[in-house]
Amino acid sequence: MAEARPILYSFRRCPYAIRARLALCQAGITVELREVDLKRKPAELMAVSPRATVPVLVLETGRVLTQSLDIMHWALAQTDDAQWLAQGDGATSRQWVATADGDFKHGLDRYKYAERHPERSQQAHRDEAVRCLIEPLDTALQASGHLGHTGPCWADAAVFPLVRQFAAVDRAWWESTPWVATRRWLEHWQASPLFAASMQKYPVWQPGDAPLRFPA
Ligand SMILES: N[C@@H](CCC(=O)N[C@@H](CS)C(=O)NCC(=O)O)C(=O)O
């Protein structure tokens, strides 16, 4: 009989789903992954989470986690060998992530889809994102190379997928920028086995499909 596992509704490129998958991998938790087509959300997802954003984690108990940060913290509360929770000073880490998910994401979306936001130039949107996150992040990373006390913490894993998206909008420009510590930090995360495991490709889930394990 197939073993019951938590079910993760996910979308491969979504930065919030990436942070959730990073934490699940880091904690060594295996889930059943259901890749979602965001234009055709499955009824099963809508039934457990009416807002139906991804990621969503449905635990064996029936408890439903609909926020990526809740999934990260749930996973790391099970197993946290590298001390991602303890490494991240609570208030400071929460502030980094709040800025990344708030003002930075606002600027990132407008920089990435500048044609939909002609009220300002693409560069003005990019500058906004740089000012609120990239510059302070670079200062912090110059000191230690990560956001935790003596090593990476959950905030590194939560912020990194959004910075990855930002860097990818104009790779040549990003490579020319002076934020060496941030570029190095991004490269380190992108080259990590954890990220590779988190980015495995899955076909879009259909009801009745055989369960697919994540990580594979
Ligand atoms: N606050 C949520 C945000 C999740 C989110 O916005 N996910 C996007 C994909 S990157 C989504 O599901 N968009 C589809 C929609 O909003 O209908 C979290 O941290 O999990």
The ligand as an ORCA input file, in Angstrom:
! r2SCAN-3c Opt
* xyz 0 1
  N       2.026     34.693      0.368
  C       2.023     33.500     -0.448
  C       2.201     33.926     -1.896
  C       2.105     32.769     -2.867
  C       1.896     33.253     -4.301
  O       1.532     34.409     -4.563
  N       2.097     32.333     -5.275
  C       1.815     32.652     -6.647
  C       2.762     31.939     -7.603
  S       4.406     32.576     -7.535
  C       0.445     32.145     -7.019
  O       0.013     31.103     -6.556
  N      -0.246     32.865     -7.904
  C      -1.490     32.430     -8.428
  C      -2.623     33.292     -7.993
  O      -2.386     34.274     -7.266
  O      -3.758     32.978     -8.363
  C       3.090     32.537      0.041
  O       4.097     33.010      0.599
  O       2.918     31.319     -0.097
*
